[in-house]
Amino acid sequence: LLFVVGTVSCTLFLAVNGLYSASDDVIELTPTNFNREVIQSEGLWLVEFYAPWCGHCQRLTPEWKKAATALKGVVKVGAVDADKHQSLGGQYGVRGFPTIKIFGANKHKAEDYQGGRTSDAIVEAALSALRSLVKERLSGRGGGYSSGKQSRESGGGDKKDVIELTDDSFDKNVINSDDVWMVEFYAPWCGHCKNLEPEWAAAATEVKEQTKGKVKLAAVDATVNQMLASRYGIRGFPTIKIFQKGEDPVDYDGGRTRSDIIARALDLFSDNAPPPELLEIISEDVLKSTCDAHQLCIISVLPHILDTGASGRNSYLDVMLKMAEKYKKKMWGWLWTEAGAQSDLESSLGIGGFGYPAMAAVNARKMKFALLKGSFSEQGINEFLRELSVGRGSTAPVGGGAFPKIHSVEPWDGKDGELPVEDDIDLSDVDLDDWDKDEL
């Protein structure tokens, strides 16, 4: 077996294949088929977002398969390898594994499943959700999902969410926009453009919903808006270009089906999604829930507040936040604690009482860690994490083979620290001569 980070060999992570196969009743979902299978479905779906290396996911797998078999022909049961397909995980706000969502009548408002992890509990929740769906239809309130199912027979699809751009409107809408734009340059007489039109229209509606308008699909008639066509060197039709703030436009060279277009749009959305949260270790639950649910958790031990003050601490936190942004597609957990607050944890990670600030990258499944040896800076941390991702850097087992006891502490209030106030002692009533005699 190989140890890997992402797709590169390494000594810290164990490569695991997907937990499901074609022989299971669990339907494997990807960015390519998710829209077609789930979003455009009239039925009810239970979808698990998992990572192959996640212990909780591995324990859920036989129960999920059993539930899928029991529900076959009644409720669809699917699974997404959200470690491999991070765009889908990011789209549905998946921050930990496994995450289970119920897709009912309104496929854009999936509900979180909070029930038990046994097949009985999963089946019961599915039947309950199914009962609700049927009651909604009976009352006329529900009826499944229809948007995005435009067909060629319907006259080319509803183009209401495709933004038409012109020479005059292009710059003010696209250039310097904080949103991502996918722009199709077309000619009305072009047969390939006519074939693309319903796919582009359906994708525009879906992408608008799923990215909350952060990725926009637009169209330019290049035969009329020749200034734009000349500026971007349009030579054939259709040509699709991607525009992002501060970057040169790039050509989209993917597939021309709505699912292909949606998948690329969601990848772009994921690239521009917010970084993961940076959490203070104030309880055992914070540490375990973060490290158990992510392939890797990055733990920083910052100097005591009396040593740095609020401004110094915030500068360290800012460095961590920048690194969390840089490595956000890895879907790692990010944690910090104050020196001395979790001394047992420090000792188990070989930090133990000196050298602050310090940082450890922990694989909770294998209970192994690597220590930052360079500077606690953007450059030093970047080199540390990059070395891990290409299989270099030494690792060691977590002391004791498990996380030690974590103390519950008050979260930092964001202020400078204060020295403890010593009680004033009134010595006026003390007869020092008598005290000396008594002592003697």
C-alpha positions as CSV (number, residue, x, y, z in Angstrom):
1,L,0.0,0.0,0.0
2,L,1.1,3.5,-0.7
3,F,0.9,6.4,1.7
4,V,-0.3,9.5,-0.1
5,V,-1.4,13.1,0.2
6,G,-3.7,13.9,-2.7
7,T,-2.2,12.0,-5.6
8,V,1.5,12.2,-4.6
9,S,3.2,9.4,-2.6
10,C,4.0,10.3,1.0
11,T,4.8,8.7,4.3
12,L,1.8,10.2,6.2
13,F,-1.4,9.1,4.6
14,L,-2.8,5.8,3.5
15,A,-4.4,5.6,0.1
16,V,-7.8,4.1,0.2
17,N,-10.1,3.3,-2.8
18,G,-13.7,4.5,-2.8
19,L,-15.9,2.7,-0.3
20,Y,-18.6,1.7,-2.8
21,S,-18.6,-0.2,-6.1
22,A,-21.0,-0.8,-9.0
23,S,-22.1,-4.1,-7.4
24,D,-23.6,-2.2,-4.5
25,D,-27.1,-0.7,-4.4
26,V,-25.5,2.5,-3.4
27,I,-25.4,4.8,-6.4
28,E,-22.0,6.5,-6.9
29,L,-22.4,10.2,-7.6
30,T,-19.9,12.6,-9.2
31,P,-20.0,16.2,-10.5
32,T,-20.7,14.7,-14.0
33,N,-23.9,12.7,-13.0
34,F,-25.1,14.5,-9.8
35,N,-27.3,17.0,-11.6
36,R,-28.8,14.4,-13.9
37,E,-29.4,11.8,-11.2
38,V,-30.3,13.8,-8.1
39,I,-31.2,17.4,-9.0
40,Q,-33.4,16.5,-12.0
41,S,-35.0,13.6,-10.2
42,E,-38.6,13.6,-9.1
43,G,-37.9,11.2,-6.3
44,L,-36.3,11.3,-2.9
45,W,-32.5,10.9,-2.4
46,L,-30.4,10.2,0.6
47,V,-26.8,11.2,-0.2
48,E,-23.7,10.5,1.9
49,F,-20.6,12.7,1.4
50,Y,-17.6,10.7,2.6
51,A,-13.9,10.4,2.4
52,P,-12.3,6.9,1.9
53,W,-9.7,7.6,4.7
54,C,-12.4,8.6,7.3
55,G,-12.9,6.0,10.0
56,H,-16.5,7.1,10.7
57,C,-17.3,6.7,7.0
58,Q,-15.7,3.2,6.9
59,R,-17.9,2.2,9.9
60,L,-21.0,3.6,8.2
61,T,-20.4,1.8,4.9
62,P,-22.0,-1.6,5.6
63,E,-25.0,0.1,7.2
64,W,-25.4,2.5,4.3
65,K,-25.2,-0.5,1.8
66,K,-27.8,-2.4,3.9
67,A,-30.2,0.6,3.9
68,A,-29.7,1.1,0.1
69,T,-30.7,-2.5,-0.5
70,A,-33.7,-2.2,1.8
71,L,-34.9,1.0,0.1
72,K,-34.2,-0.2,-3.5
73,G,-37.0,0.9,-5.8
74,V,-38.5,3.2,-3.1
75,V,-35.8,5.8,-2.2
76,K,-32.5,6.4,-4.0
77,V,-29.4,6.1,-1.9
78,G,-26.2,7.6,-3.2
79,A,-22.7,8.4,-2.1
80,V,-20.2,11.1,-3.1
81,D,-16.4,10.7,-2.5
82,A,-16.1,14.3,-1.4
83,D,-12.4,14.0,-1.0
84,K,-12.0,13.2,-4.7
85,H,-14.9,15.5,-5.8
86,Q,-14.3,18.5,-3.6
87,S,-16.4,20.8,-5.7
88,L,-19.6,18.8,-4.8
89,G,-18.6,18.8,-1.1
90,G,-17.9,22.5,-1.1
91,Q,-21.2,23.2,-2.9
92,Y,-23.2,21.7,-0.1
93,G,-21.1,23.1,2.7
94,V,-19.5,19.8,3.7
95,R,-16.9,20.4,6.3
96,G,-16.7,17.0,8.0
97,F,-17.2,13.4,7.1
98,P,-19.6,11.6,6.8
99,T,-22.2,14.2,6.0
100,I,-25.7,12.9,5.0
101,K,-28.2,15.1,3.1
102,I,-31.8,14.4,2.2
103,F,-32.9,15.7,-1.2
104,G,-36.7,16.0,-1.2
105,A,-39.2,18.0,-3.2
106,N,-36.9,21.1,-3.4
107,K,-33.6,19.7,-4.5
108,H,-31.9,23.1,-3.8
109,K,-32.8,22.9,-0.1
110,A,-31.3,19.6,1.0
111,E,-31.9,18.8,4.7
112,D,-29.1,17.5,7.0
113,Y,-29.7,14.0,8.3
114,Q,-29.0,14.1,12.1
115,G,-30.2,10.6,13.0
116,G,-28.4,7.4,14.0
117,R,-25.8,5.6,11.9
118,T,-27.6,2.2,11.8
119,S,-29.4,0.9,8.7
120,D,-32.7,0.8,10.7
121,A,-32.4,4.5,11.7
122,I,-31.5,5.5,8.1
123,V,-34.4,3.6,6.6
124,E,-36.8,5.0,9.1
125,A,-35.7,8.6,8.3
126,A,-36.0,7.9,4.6
127,L,-39.6,6.6,4.9
128,S,-40.5,9.6,7.1
129,A,-39.1,12.0,4.5
130,L,-40.9,10.1,1.8
131,R,-44.2,10.4,3.7
132,S,-43.7,14.1,3.9
133,L,-42.9,14.4,0.2
134,V,-46.1,12.5,-0.7
135,K,-48.2,14.6,1.6
136,E,-46.8,17.8,0.1
137,R,-47.7,16.6,-3.4
138,L,-51.2,15.6,-2.2
139,S,-51.8,19.1,-0.8
140,G,-50.5,20.6,-4.0
141,R,-47.5,22.3,-2.4
142,G,-44.8,20.0,-3.8
143,G,-44.1,18.3,-7.0
144,G,-40.4,17.6,-7.4
145,Y,-37.9,19.7,-9.3
146,S,-38.5,21.1,-12.7
147,S,-36.1,23.9,-13.3
148,G,-33.1,22.9,-15.3
149,K,-34.9,20.2,-17.2
150,Q,-35.4,22.3,-20.3
151,S,-35.3,20.2,-23.4
152,R,-34.7,20.9,-27.0
153,E,-38.3,20.1,-27.7
154,S,-39.4,23.1,-25.5
155,G,-37.9,25.5,-28.0
156,G,-34.3,25.6,-26.9
157,G,-34.7,26.0,-23.2
158,D,-35.5,28.9,-20.9
159,K,-32.7,31.4,-21.3
160,K,-33.8,33.6,-18.5
161,D,-30.6,33.1,-16.5
162,V,-28.2,33.5,-19.4
163,I,-26.9,37.1,-19.2
164,E,-26.7,38.8,-22.6
165,L,-23.6,41.0,-22.9
166,T,-22.7,43.6,-25.5
167,D,-19.7,45.8,-26.4
168,D,-21.2,48.5,-24.2
169,S,-22.2,46.4,-21.1
170,F,-19.3,43.9,-21.0
171,D,-16.7,45.8,-19.1
172,K,-18.9,47.2,-16.3
173,N,-20.4,43.8,-15.7
174,V,-17.5,41.4,-16.1
175,I,-14.2,43.2,-15.7
176,N,-13.3,43.7,-12.0
177,S,-16.4,41.8,-10.9
178,D,-15.9,39.7,-7.8
179,D,-18.0,37.0,-9.4
180,V,-16.7,34.3,-11.8
181,W,-18.1,34.7,-15.4
182,M,-18.3,31.9,-18.0
183,V,-19.0,33.7,-21.3
184,E,-20.1,32.0,-24.6
185,F,-19.2,33.9,-27.8
186,Y,-21.6,32.7,-30.5
187,A,-23.0,33.3,-33.9
188,P,-26.7,33.0,-34.6
189,W,-26.1,31.0,-37.8
190,C,-23.8,28.5,-36.1
191,G,-25.2,25.0,-35.8
192,H,-22.9,24.0,-32.9
193,C,-24.0,27.2,-31.0
194,K,-27.7,26.1,-31.5
195,N,-26.9,22.7,-30.1
196,L,-25.2,24.3,-27.1
197,E,-28.0,26.8,-26.4
198,P,-30.4,24.6,-24.4
199,E,-27.4,23.1,-22.5
200,W,-26.0,26.5,-21.7
201,A,-29.5,27.8,-20.6
202,A,-30.2,24.8,-18.3
203,A,-26.7,25.1,-16.8
204,A,-27.1,28.8,-16.2
205,T,-30.2,28.2,-14.1
206,E,-28.6,25.4,-12.1
207,V,-25.3,27.3,-11.6
208,K,-27.1,30.4,-10.4
209,E,-29.1,28.4,-7.8
210,Q,-26.2,26.3,-6.6
211,T,-23.6,29.1,-6.4
212,K,-26.0,31.8,-5.2
213,G,-25.1,33.9,-8.2
214,K,-21.3,33.7,-7.6
215,V,-20.7,32.1,-10.9
216,K,-22.5,33.6,-13.9
217,L,-23.2,32.3,-17.4
218,A,-23.4,34.8,-20.1
219,A,-23.5,35.0,-23.9
220,V,-22.2,37.5,-26.5
221,D,-23.4,37.6,-30.1
222,A,-19.9,37.9,-31.7
223,T,-21.4,38.9,-35.1
224,V,-22.9,42.0,-33.6
225,N,-20.4,42.8,-30.9
226,Q,-17.3,42.7,-33.0
227,M,-15.2,44.9,-30.7
228,L,-15.4,42.1,-28.0
229,A,-14.8,39.4,-30.6
230,S,-11.7,41.2,-31.8
231,R,-10.4,41.9,-28.3
232,Y,-10.5,38.3,-27.2
233,G,-9.4,36.8,-30.6
234,I,-12.6,34.9,-31.3
235,R,-12.0,32.8,-34.4
236,G,-14.6,30.0,-34.2
237,F,-18.0,29.4,-32.6
238,P,-18.9,28.8,-30.0
239,T,-15.9,29.9,-27.9
240,I,-16.3,29.9,-24.1
241,K,-14.0,31.9,-21.9
242,I,-13.7,32.1,-18.1
243,F,-13.2,35.5,-16.5
244,Q,-12.0,35.9,-12.9
245,K,-11.0,39.2,-11.2
246,G,-7.3,40.0,-11.5
247,E,-6.6,37.1,-13.9
248,D,-6.3,36.9,-17.7
249,P,-9.3,35.1,-19.3
250,V,-8.8,31.4,-20.0
251,D,-10.5,29.2,-22.6
252,Y,-13.0,26.6,-21.4
253,D,-12.2,23.4,-23.3
254,G,-14.5,21.0,-21.4
255,G,-17.6,19.1,-22.6
256,R,-20.6,20.8,-24.0
257,T,-23.4,19.1,-22.0
258,R,-25.1,20.9,-19.1
259,S,-23.6,18.5,-16.6
260,D,-20.0,19.2,-18.0
261,I,-20.6,22.9,-17.8
262,I,-22.1,22.7,-14.3
263,A,-19.2,20.6,-13.0
264,R,-16.7,23.2,-14.2
265,A,-18.7,26.0,-12.8
266,L,-18.9,24.3,-9.4
267,D,-15.1,23.7,-9.5
268,L,-14.6,27.5,-10.1
269,F,-17.0,28.2,-7.2
270,S,-15.1,25.8,-5.0
271,D,-11.8,27.6,-5.9
272,N,-13.4,30.9,-4.8
273,A,-15.2,29.5,-1.7
274,P,-14.2,30.8,1.8
275,P,-11.4,29.0,3.7
276,P,-12.2,26.6,6.5
277,E,-12.8,27.9,10.0
278,L,-9.8,28.4,12.4
279,L,-11.0,27.1,15.8
280,E,-9.5,27.5,19.2
281,I,-9.2,24.2,21.2
282,I,-11.5,25.1,24.1
283,S,-12.8,21.5,24.7
284,E,-12.2,17.9,23.8
285,D,-15.1,18.0,21.4
286,V,-13.5,20.8,19.2
287,L,-10.3,18.8,18.9
288,K,-11.8,15.4,18.2
289,S,-14.6,16.5,15.9
290,T,-12.2,18.5,13.8
291,C,-9.4,15.9,13.6
292,D,-11.7,12.9,13.2
293,A,-13.6,14.5,10.3
294,H,-10.6,15.7,8.3
295,Q,-7.7,13.9,6.7
296,L,-5.3,16.2,8.4
297,C,-5.6,18.7,11.2
298,I,-3.1,21.6,11.5
299,I,-2.6,22.5,15.2
300,S,-0.8,25.6,16.3
301,V,0.4,26.4,19.8
302,L,0.7,30.2,20.1
303,P,2.7,32.1,22.8
304,H,0.9,33.1,26.0
305,I,-1.2,36.3,25.6
306,L,1.1,38.1,28.1
307,D,4.1,37.4,25.8
308,T,2.5,38.8,22.6
309,G,-0.6,40.9,23.4
310,A,-3.6,40.9,21.2
311,S,-1.8,42.4,18.2
312,G,1.0,39.8,18.2
313,R,-1.5,36.9,18.6
314,N,-3.7,38.3,15.8
315,S,-0.6,38.4,13.5
316,Y,0.0,34.7,14.1
317,L,-3.7,33.9,13.5
318,D,-3.6,35.9,10.3
319,V,-0.7,33.8,9.0
320,M,-2.8,30.6,9.8
321,L,-5.8,32.1,8.0
322,K,-3.8,32.8,4.9
323,M,-2.5,29.3,4.9
324,A,-6.0,27.9,5.4
325,E,-7.1,29.9,2.4
326,K,-4.1,28.6,0.3
327,Y,-4.7,25.0,1.2
328,K,-8.6,25.1,1.4
329,K,-9.1,22.5,-1.3
330,K,-7.3,20.0,0.8
331,M,-10.3,20.2,3.2
332,W,-8.0,20.1,6.3
333,G,-9.1,21.2,9.8
334,W,-7.3,24.2,11.4
335,L,-6.9,24.6,15.2
336,W,-5.0,26.6,17.7
337,T,-4.4,26.8,21.4
338,E,-2.4,29.0,23.9
339,A,0.9,27.8,25.3
340,G,0.2,25.9,28.5
341,A,-3.5,25.7,28.1
342,Q,-3.3,22.1,26.8
343,S,0.1,21.0,28.1
344,D,-0.7,17.3,27.7
345,L,-1.5,17.8,24.0
346,E,1.8,19.8,23.6
347,S,3.8,16.9,25.1
348,S,2.1,14.3,23.0
349,L,3.1,16.3,19.9
350,G,6.7,16.8,21.0
351,I,6.2,20.6,21.6
352,G,6.2,20.6,25.4
353,G,6.9,23.9,27.0
354,F,9.2,25.8,24.6
355,G,9.7,27.1,21.1
356,Y,6.4,29.0,20.6
357,P,4.8,29.5,18.3
358,A,4.7,25.8,17.2
359,M,2.8,23.9,14.6
360,A,2.0,20.2,14.1
361,A,0.2,18.4,11.3
362,V,-1.7,15.5,12.7
363,N,-3.3,12.5,10.9
364,A,-5.8,11.4,13.6
365,R,-6.6,8.1,11.9
366,K,-3.0,6.9,12.0
367,M,-2.2,9.0,15.1
368,K,1.0,10.3,13.5
369,F,2.2,13.9,13.3
370,A,4.8,16.0,11.7
371,L,6.3,19.2,13.3
372,L,7.1,22.5,11.7
373,K,10.8,22.9,11.8
374,G,11.1,26.2,10.0
375,S,9.8,29.7,10.8
376,F,6.2,30.3,11.8
377,S,5.6,32.5,8.7
378,E,3.7,32.2,5.4
379,Q,6.9,31.0,3.8
380,G,7.9,28.6,6.5
381,I,4.5,27.1,6.9
382,N,4.0,26.9,3.2
383,E,7.2,25.0,2.8
384,F,6.2,22.7,5.7
385,L,2.8,21.8,4.2
386,R,4.2,21.5,0.7
387,E,6.9,19.1,1.8
388,L,4.3,16.9,3.4
389,S,2.2,16.9,0.2
390,V,5.1,15.6,-1.9
391,G,6.0,12.9,0.6
392,R,8.9,14.5,2.4
393,G,9.3,15.4,6.0
394,S,9.6,13.1,9.0
395,T,6.7,11.9,11.1
396,A,6.3,10.4,14.5
397,P,3.6,8.7,16.5
398,V,1.4,10.8,18.8
399,G,2.6,10.2,22.3
400,G,0.6,7.5,24.0
401,G,-1.0,6.5,20.7
402,A,-4.1,8.7,21.3
403,F,-5.0,12.3,22.0
404,P,-4.5,13.0,25.7
405,K,-7.1,14.6,28.0
406,I,-8.2,18.0,26.7
407,H,-9.1,20.6,29.3
408,S,-12.1,22.8,28.8
409,V,-11.0,26.5,28.8
410,E,-12.6,29.8,28.2
411,P,-12.2,31.1,24.7
412,W,-9.9,34.0,24.1
413,D,-11.8,37.3,24.4
414,G,-9.6,39.0,21.8
415,K,-8.0,41.4,24.4
416,D,-4.6,41.8,25.8
417,G,-3.8,39.7,28.8
418,E,-3.7,41.1,32.3
419,L,-1.4,40.0,35.2
420,P,-3.3,38.6,38.2
421,V,-4.0,41.2,40.8
422,E,-2.3,40.5,44.1
423,D,-4.3,41.1,47.3
424,D,-3.0,44.1,49.3
425,I,-2.0,43.1,52.8
426,D,-2.5,45.7,55.6
427,L,0.6,45.4,57.9
428,S,-0.4,48.3,60.2
429,D,-1.9,46.1,62.9
430,V,0.9,43.5,62.9
431,D,3.4,43.8,65.7
432,L,6.6,42.6,64.0
433,D,8.5,42.4,67.3
434,D,6.0,40.0,68.8
435,W,5.9,38.0,65.6
436,D,9.7,37.7,65.7
437,K,9.6,36.5,69.3
438,D,7.0,33.9,68.6
439,E,9.0,32.6,65.7
440,L,12.1,32.4,67.9
